[in-house]
Amino acid sequence: MVLHRRAVAIRVTLVMCICIVVVVASVLAHSVSARSQQGLRPRSASNQASGVCTSWYVSPGQNPSPQDSRFADVAAISSSDIWAVGSYYMAGVTAYQTLFEHFNGATWSVVPSSNAGSVDNHLQKLAVVSSTDIWAVGSSQSTRANYSTLIEHWDGTQWSIVPSPNGIDPSVENNYLTGVAAVAADDVWAVGYYESVATSTLYSPLIEHWDGTSWTIVDSPAVGSLVTVPTAVTAIAANDVWVVGHYANAGSEVTAPLFENWNGTSWTVVPAANTGWEDSEPQAVTAVSASDIWAVGHGGLTGSFSDQSLAEHWNGTAWSVVPSPNVNSSPAFLLGVTSLGSNDVWAVGYYGVPSPIYREPVIMRWNGSAWTIVTSPNLGTYSNLLSIIALSPTSLWTVGWILAGTGQNQPPQVLIEHYNPRIAIACGAP
């Protein structure tokens, strides 16, 4: 696979759709009542025809812009305190603005936020310390050419911009933050990369740390001579933090998985499993414990130009590839992962359908022995799930964005789905 095609995955700017959730008529009254209590959209009678049951349901979010509104990440403090972030296009200003939405247990609502850039502002990830201490990271653009790091903080009352360093002068090149994780109020990590196209290295790693007072850059290895791109981070303890991503060397144009560990003093590269894969790009990571960590993403098998879902596991000693399914032999991309325990891990993303060309959401679950695909709603032409968070075995949330309706010229809209197996059990789902 050539590098320019993989660069699409680096930015994770993908267009998606959602499908209508259908349920048998015999449980309509029950499900409407249950969903009303959870702030979810009740299913209409017209959606009962197929008799298909699913534990995932679409929850209505707010679209502040009719032109373009989308989510990139979700984080939960409790069932009545959930946040989703992303961006929306502000008509008349020709600029993307930061988007924060909050779920209070009944409804989603837009929360005012700040914008550092006069042209574009995009939020990618969230990290929670407490209900009054939340971080969001991304990038902002004040000229048409270059992006700067963007970090915002919630103090329980408002979102405000906190100064953050850049790996390179924004007047020269671009800087992006793609992940954030918190150990404590004075121990937060943000990761990303910066462009340096004037040199032979196209993308260099950017890792920043919050010590309770300020954000500073922490040195980290640049593994690839062409690109080194951290995409996500998870924090287990002050001396045990993991970064995942990918790298490539000049002249090869193939990507390999990147795993780096913080031991409390420095970042070190940990060998990755890549046998049989020509390209491997982990996009998200979650930790059950120090010896039970999952990274998911996508890649291509040696000799194949078709992307495959990728799942890698850390057992405390080594990383190994664990087989994961694809949908009807279509390319699958995993972009988010969360865990409830060693036998209950969830991943989300999308898979491509070649004819007609569109994308559908994909949700997978690890039961301790195998990854399997879980039925999820799909209501439009393009649908993409980017992030997932678990509150309990009976309550998970996933977000992304869709092109609703038919055709590829529909405006992107926010997508929120909620998992409640009690309704599925009531309608007879296995």
C-alpha positions in Angstrom: 0.0 0.0 0.0 1.3 3.4 -0.9 1.9 6.0 1.8 -0.3 8.7 0.2 -3.3 6.4 0.6 -2.5 5.8 4.3 -2.3 9.5 4.9 -6.1 9.5 4.7 -6.2 7.3 7.8 -3.8 9.6 9.6 -6.3 12.5 9.5 -9.2 10.3 10.2 -11.5 12.4 8.1 -14.0 9.8 6.9 -17.6 10.2 5.8 -20.3 7.8 7.2 -24.0 6.9 7.6 -26.5 5.3 10.0 -29.1 2.6 9.4 -32.7 2.5 10.9 -33.1 0.4 14.0 -35.9 -2.0 13.6 -37.8 -3.9 16.3 -40.7 -6.3 16.4 -44.1 -4.6 17.1 -44.7 -6.8 20.2 -42.2 -4.8 22.3 -42.9 -1.3 20.9 -44.6 -0.1 24.1 -41.9 -1.4 26.3 -39.0 0.0 24.3 -40.6 3.4 23.9 -41.0 3.7 27.6 -37.5 2.5 28.3 -35.9 4.7 25.7 -37.8 7.8 26.9 -36.3 7.3 30.3 -32.8 7.2 28.8 -33.2 10.2 26.5 -33.2 8.0 23.4 -35.4 8.3 20.4 -38.3 5.8 20.5 -38.6 3.6 17.4 -41.6 4.3 15.2 -44.1 1.6 14.2 -42.8 1.9 10.6 -39.5 0.6 11.7 -40.8 -2.7 13.1 -41.4 -4.5 9.8 -38.2 -6.6 9.6 -38.5 -8.0 13.1 -34.7 -7.5 13.6 -33.6 -6.8 17.2 -30.4 -4.9 18.2 -29.0 -3.8 21.5 -27.6 -0.5 19.9 -30.0 2.4 19.4 -29.5 5.9 17.9 -29.7 8.7 20.4 -30.5 12.2 19.1 -27.7 14.7 19.3 -27.7 18.4 18.3 -26.4 19.6 14.9 -25.4 23.2 15.4 -24.7 23.6 11.7 -26.9 22.3 8.9 -23.9 22.2 6.6 -21.5 20.1 8.7 -21.6 18.8 12.3 -19.6 15.8 13.5 -18.2 14.0 16.6 -14.8 12.5 17.1 -14.8 11.3 20.7 -17.0 10.5 23.7 -16.2 10.3 27.4 -18.4 9.4 30.4 -18.3 10.3 34.1 -21.7 8.8 34.9 -24.9 7.9 33.2 -26.0 11.5 33.6 -22.7 13.1 32.8 -21.4 12.3 29.3 -19.4 14.4 26.9 -18.9 14.3 23.1 -16.6 16.5 21.1 -15.9 17.3 17.5 -16.4 20.2 15.2 -19.0 22.0 13.1 -19.0 24.4 10.1 -20.1 27.9 10.9 -22.0 29.3 8.0 -21.1 32.8 7.0 -17.7 32.6 8.8 -16.2 29.9 6.6 -14.6 28.3 9.6 -14.9 25.1 11.6 -15.7 25.6 15.3 -15.2 23.4 18.3 -18.2 21.3 19.2 -18.9 20.2 22.8 -22.2 18.4 23.6 -23.3 17.1 27.1 -25.7 14.4 28.1 -27.5 15.0 31.4 -29.2 11.7 31.5 -32.1 12.7 29.4 -31.0 14.9 26.5 -27.9 16.1 24.6 -27.2 19.8 24.4 -24.5 22.0 22.9 -22.2 23.6 25.5 -20.5 26.9 24.5 -16.7 26.7 23.9 -13.8 28.7 22.7 -12.0 28.7 19.4 -8.3 29.5 19.0 -8.2 29.6 15.2 -9.9 32.1 12.9 -10.2 29.5 10.1 -10.6 26.0 11.6 -10.9 24.4 15.0 -11.1 20.6 15.4 -11.3 18.5 18.6 -10.2 14.9 18.4 -10.1 13.4 21.9 -11.2 13.7 25.5 -9.8 12.7 28.9 -11.6 12.8 32.2 -10.0 13.4 35.6 -13.3 14.2 37.3 -16.6 15.9 36.5 -14.9 19.3 37.0 -11.6 18.4 35.4 -11.8 17.3 31.7 -9.4 17.8 28.8 -10.0 18.0 25.1 -7.3 18.2 22.4 -7.1 18.8 18.7 -5.8 21.5 16.3 -6.7 25.0 15.2 -5.8 27.0 12.1 -5.5 30.8 11.9 -4.2 30.9 8.4 -5.1 28.8 5.4 -1.8 27.0 5.5 -0.9 25.9 9.0 -2.4 24.2 12.1 -1.4 24.7 15.8 -2.1 22.4 18.8 -5.3 23.1 20.6 -6.1 22.1 24.2 -9.2 23.0 26.1 -10.1 22.4 29.7 -13.5 22.0 31.6 -13.5 23.3 35.2 -17.1 22.4 35.9 -18.4 25.7 34.7 -16.9 26.4 31.3 -14.5 25.3 28.6 -11.4 27.5 28.1 -8.3 27.3 26.0 -5.0 26.3 27.8 -1.8 27.3 26.1 0.1 24.4 24.5 3.4 24.1 22.7 4.0 23.1 19.1 6.6 20.7 17.8 7.4 23.1 15.0 6.6 26.8 14.3 3.0 26.9 13.0 4.1 29.7 10.6 6.2 27.0 8.9 4.4 23.7 9.2 1.4 22.0 10.9 0.9 20.6 14.4 -1.8 18.1 15.4 -2.9 16.5 18.7 -4.7 13.2 18.2 -5.0 11.7 21.7 -5.1 12.5 25.4 -5.1 10.5 28.7 -5.1 11.4 32.3 -3.5 9.8 35.3 -4.3 12.6 37.8 -5.1 16.3 37.9 -1.4 17.1 37.6 -0.5 14.2 35.3 -2.1 14.3 31.8 -0.6 13.3 28.5 -1.4 14.5 25.0 0.0 13.0 21.8 0.1 13.8 18.1 2.5 14.7 15.4 3.9 17.6 13.4 4.8 18.0 9.8 8.2 18.9 8.6 7.9 18.5 4.9 10.9 20.7 4.3 13.1 17.8 5.5 13.2 14.2 4.6 11.0 13.4 7.7 7.4 14.1 6.8 5.8 13.5 10.2 7.5 13.6 13.6 6.1 12.6 17.0 4.7 15.2 19.4 4.1 14.2 23.0 3.1 16.7 25.7 2.6 16.5 29.4 0.5 18.6 31.9 2.1 18.8 35.4 -0.8 20.8 37.0 0.7 24.1 35.9 1.6 24.0 32.2 2.0 21.8 29.1 5.5 20.9 28.0 6.9 18.8 25.2 8.5 15.5 26.4 11.1 13.9 24.1 10.1 10.7 22.5 11.7 8.4 19.9 11.1 9.0 16.2 11.2 5.4 15.0 10.6 5.9 11.3 12.9 7.9 9.1 9.9 9.0 7.0 6.9 9.2 9.5 6.4 8.5 13.2 2.7 9.2 14.0 1.3 8.6 17.5 -2.5 8.3 17.3 -3.7 7.4 20.8 -2.6 7.2 24.4 -3.8 5.3 27.5 -2.6 5.9 31.1 -2.5 3.1 33.6 -0.3 4.8 36.3 2.2 7.6 36.6 5.0 5.2 35.5 3.0 3.2 33.0 1.6 5.1 30.0 1.2 3.7 26.4 1.2 5.4 23.1 0.2 3.6 19.9 0.4 4.7 16.3 2.5 3.8 13.2 5.7 4.6 11.5 7.4 4.2 8.1 10.9 4.4 6.7 12.0 6.4 3.7 11.9 4.3 0.5 9.6 1.5 1.9 6.2 3.3 1.8 4.8 0.7 4.2 3.7 1.4 7.7 4.4 -0.7 10.8 2.7 -0.5 14.3 4.2 1.9 16.8 4.1 1.1 20.5 5.9 3.3 23.1 5.8 3.0 26.9 6.5 5.6 29.6 8.2 4.1 32.7 8.0 7.3 34.7 11.3 8.6 33.4 11.5 8.2 29.6 9.6 6.9 26.5 10.9 3.6 25.0 9.9 1.8 21.9 8.4 -1.7 22.5 8.6 -4.3 19.7 5.4 -4.8 17.8 3.9 -7.9 16.2 3.7 -7.4 12.4 4.3 -10.8 10.9 2.2 -11.3 7.8 1.2 -7.7 7.6 2.5 -5.3 4.9 0.9 -2.3 6.6 -0.3 -1.9 10.2 -1.8 1.2 11.7 -3.2 1.1 15.3 -5.7 3.9 15.8 -6.9 3.5 19.4 -5.9 1.8 22.6 -7.5 0.8 25.9 -6.1 -0.8 29.1 -7.8 -3.4 31.2 -4.7 -3.6 33.4 -0.9 -3.3 33.1 -0.8 -6.8 31.5 -4.0 -6.6 29.5 -4.0 -3.9 26.8 -5.7 -3.7 23.4 -4.9 -1.7 20.4 -7.1 -1.6 17.3 -6.8 -0.1 13.8 -6.4 -1.4 10.3 -3.8 -2.6 7.9 -3.1 -4.8 4.9 -1.9 -8.3 4.7 1.3 -9.0 2.8 0.5 -9.2 -0.9 -3.0 -7.8 -0.4 -4.2 -4.3 -1.2 -7.4 -4.7 0.8 -7.5 -3.1 4.3 -8.3 -5.4 7.1 -9.4 -4.9 10.7 -6.4 -5.0 13.1 -6.4 -6.0 16.8 -3.2 -6.3 18.8 -2.9 -7.4 22.5 -0.4 -6.8 25.2 -0.1 -9.6 27.8 2.5 -7.9 30.0 5.4 -9.3 28.0 4.7 -8.9 24.3 2.3 -7.6 21.7 0.6 -10.1 19.4 -1.9 -9.9 16.6 -5.3 -11.4 17.5 -7.6 -12.4 14.6 -10.5 -10.0 14.1 -13.4 -10.2 11.6 -14.1 -8.2 8.4 -17.6 -7.7 7.1 -18.5 -9.7 4.0 -14.8 -9.6 2.9 -15.1 -5.8 2.7 -12.3 -3.5 4.1 -12.7 -2.8 7.8 -11.3 0.1 9.8 -11.3 0.1 13.6 -11.0 3.6 15.1 -12.2 3.3 18.7 -11.9 0.8 21.6 -13.0 0.5 25.2 -12.9 -2.2 27.9 -14.9 -3.4 30.8 -12.7 -6.4 31.6 -10.5 -9.1 30.2 -13.6 -10.8 28.7 -15.5 -7.7 27.6 -13.8 -5.3 25.1 -15.5 -3.3 22.4 -14.2 -1.8 19.2 -15.9 0.5 16.6 -15.2 1.8 13.2 -16.6 1.3 9.7 -16.3 -1.0 6.7 -16.4 -0.1 3.0 -18.9 -1.5 0.5 -17.5 -1.3 -3.0 -20.7 -1.2 -5.0 -22.4 1.1 -4.6 -19.5 3.0 -2.9 -20.6 3.7 0.7 -19.6 2.9 4.3 -21.5 1.3 7.1 -20.7 1.3 10.8 -19.1 -1.7 12.4 -19.0 -2.7 16.1 -17.0 -5.7 17.4 -16.8 -7.3 20.8 -14.2 -9.5 22.5 -15.6 -12.1 24.8 -12.3 -13.5 26.1 -11.8 -15.9 23.3 -12.8 -14.3 20.0 -13.8 -11.0 18.3 -17.3 -11.1 16.8 -19.4 -8.5 14.9 -22.4 -7.0 16.8 -25.4 -5.7 14.9 -25.7 -1.9 14.9 -28.0 0.7 13.4 -27.2 2.1 9.9 -29.5 4.9 8.6 -27.7 6.7 5.7 -25.3 6.6 2.8 -22.1 6.9 4.8 -21.7 6.1 8.5 -18.6 6.2 10.6 -18.1 5.4 14.3 -14.9 6.9 15.7 -15.1 6.4 19.5 -16.7 4.2 22.2 -16.9 4.4 26.0 -18.2 1.9 28.5 -20.1 2.8 31.7 -21.1 -0.7 32.5 -21.9 -4.0 30.8 -25.4 -2.6 30.1 -24.5 0.9 29.1 -22.0 1.9 26.3 -21.9 4.9 24.1 -20.4 5.4 20.6 -20.2 8.5 18.5 -19.2 9.6 15.0 -21.0 11.2 12.1 -23.1 10.3 9.1 -24.4 11.4 5.7 -28.1 10.9 6.3 -30.5 10.1 3.5 -29.5 8.9 0.0 -26.7 10.2 -2.1 -23.2 11.4 -1.3 -24.0 15.1 -1.2 -25.8 15.1 2.1 -24.5 17.3 4.9 -22.6 15.4 7.7 -24.6 15.1 10.9 -23.6 13.9 14.4 -24.1 10.3 15.2 -24.7 8.9 18.7 -25.5 5.3 19.6 -26.3 3.8 23.0 -26.1 0.2 24.0 -28.8 -1.3 26.2 -29.1 -5.1 26.1 -32.2 -5.2 28.3 -34.3 -3.9 25.4 -32.7 -6.5 23.0 -33.5 -9.3 25.5 -37.1 -8.1 25.7 -37.4 -8.4 21.9 -35.8 -11.8 21.7 -32.3 -11.0 20.5 -29.7 -13.7 21.3 
